[in-house]
Amino acid sequence: MNSPIHSKQFYIAQDAARMLGISKQTLFRYEKKGIFPKASRHPINHWRQYTEEDILKLRKILGFEK
């Protein structure tokens, strides 16, 4: 049985981009250019995954948060 303490909410790229107000392609482009740090990857399907903390960091880079 999984404990809620150890579970984290992850967002896929499409959801993260929507939360940031940018397209998924822009999210990938910024990562490729080094504007955004590389996202962690799901161990099985290798999709990018973002945590709430990741989203906050990306918002700061975009200038939404100070």
Buried (B, 14 or more C-beta within 10 A) or exposed (E): EEEEEEEEEBBBBEBBBEBBEBEBEBBBEBBEEEEBEEBEEEEEEEEBBBBEEBBEBBBEBBEEEE
